[in-house]
Amino acid sequence: MITSVLPVPNRRSDPKASADDSITAWALAARGGDADAVERFVHALHRDVLRYVMHLCGDPQTADDLAQDTFLRALGSLHRFEGRSSARAWLLSIARRAVIDNYRYNAARPRLADVPDWQIAVEYAQPKDLPGFDDGVALLDLVASLPDERREAFVLTQMVGLPYAEAAEISDCPIGTVRSRVARARATLMDLLDTTEEPSVLAAA
């Protein structure tokens, strides 16, 4: 009997990978009509989708609608999902297309208010009595100041927690570009943190 000399990856040692495996399994089960799997799939990824959509659309008033649209599109397309990538990456790709379609639809319509303040919506979505909440909001303000492409790469990899390869797939760019954008985003944030007068914000980072 010949055994492999390569170590077998231990998925249990990586909670994020294990969670993604479970979510992908629920998506595949939901494709077969399992109602409980549909509920688990939606519940597991709703926060990530909402946070990502808030970041992309820059308008908290439409973020909930776009998140709902994302899940409606995903549930209608589950029959085409084969699990070749994680369900999380697949769903965030759909979210990105939903935001782009919304931009195109509203391109000719004037905005009623200039409120590109997605971080406020994130604040409303979080429990307000948790320790460090104010520091977290301050950090969101710093992230919001990043250039769009760097902010997207940073949010996907550092806040949502996607691997660089999946972030590159969602952003439709090479993985090296994502790594470069994240590195530059980190450098910018460190410069901003160095100038902050709030030591607690620096510690939270």
ZIRA-V53705 format. One record per residue. N is the residue number from 1. SS is DSSP state (a for helix, b for strand, c for the rest). NEAR is the number of other ideal C-beta (glycine too) atoms within 10 Angstrom. Layout:
n->{N	N}
ss->{SS	SS}
near->{NEAR	NEAR}
This chain:
n->{1	2	3	4	5	6	7	8	9	10	11	12	13	14	15	16	17	18	19	20	21	22	23	24	25	26	27	28	29	30	31	32	33	34	35	36	37	38	39	40	41	42	43	44	45	46	47	48	49	50	51	52	53	54	55	56	57	58	59	60	61	62	63	64	65	66	67	68	69	70	71	72	73	74	75	76	77	78	79	80	81	82	83	84	85	86	87	88	89	90	91	92	93	94	95	96	97	98	99	100	101	102	103	104	105	106	107	108	109	110	111	112	113	114	115	116	117	118	119	120	121	122	123	124	125	126	127	128	129	130	131	132	133	134	135	136	137	138	139	140	141	142	143	144	145	146	147	148	149	150	151	152	153	154	155	156	157	158	159	160	161	162	163	164	165	166	167	168	169	170	171	172	173	174	175	176	177	178	179	180	181	182	183	184	185	186	187	188	189	190	191	192	193	194	195	196	197	198	199	200	201	202	203	204	205}
ss->{c	c	c	c	c	c	c	c	c	c	a	a	a	c	a	a	a	a	a	a	a	a	a	a	a	a	a	a	a	a	a	c	c	c	a	a	a	a	a	a	a	a	a	a	a	a	a	a	a	a	a	a	a	a	a	a	a	c	c	a	a	a	a	a	a	a	a	a	a	a	a	a	a	a	a	a	a	a	a	a	c	c	c	c	c	c	a	a	a	a	a	a	a	a	a	a	a	a	a	a	a	a	a	a	a	a	c	c	c	c	c	c	c	c	c	c	c	a	a	a	a	a	a	a	a	c	c	c	c	c	c	c	a	a	a	a	a	a	a	a	a	a	a	a	c	c	c	a	a	a	a	a	a	a	a	a	a	a	a	c	c	c	c	a	a	a	a	a	a	a	a	c	c	c	a	a	a	a	a	a	a	a	a	a	a	a	a	a	a	a	a	a	a	a	c	c	c	c	a	a	a	a	a	a	c}
near->{2	4	5	6	5	6	6	6	9	9	12	8	8	12	9	12	15	13	14	22	15	14	21	20	15	22	26	17	17	22	19	9	9	14	9	10	19	18	12	18	27	17	11	18	25	15	13	20	24	21	21	28	28	26	25	23	24	17	22	21	12	17	25	14	14	21	23	15	19	25	19	12	15	23	15	10	13	19	9	8	18	9	13	8	16	20	24	24	21	23	27	26	18	20	26	19	14	24	23	12	13	18	12	9	9	13	7	6	7	5	9	7	8	7	13	12	17	24	20	15	23	21	16	11	14	15	6	9	6	9	7	13	13	15	17	17	16	19	21	18	14	17	21	16	11	20	11	10	16	21	20	23	27	24	22	27	20	15	17	21	14	25	18	16	11	23	27	22	19	25	19	9	16	10	15	10	16	27	15	15	24	20	13	16	22	15	11	18	19	11	10	17	17	8	6	14	6	12	9	12	20	15	10	14	15}
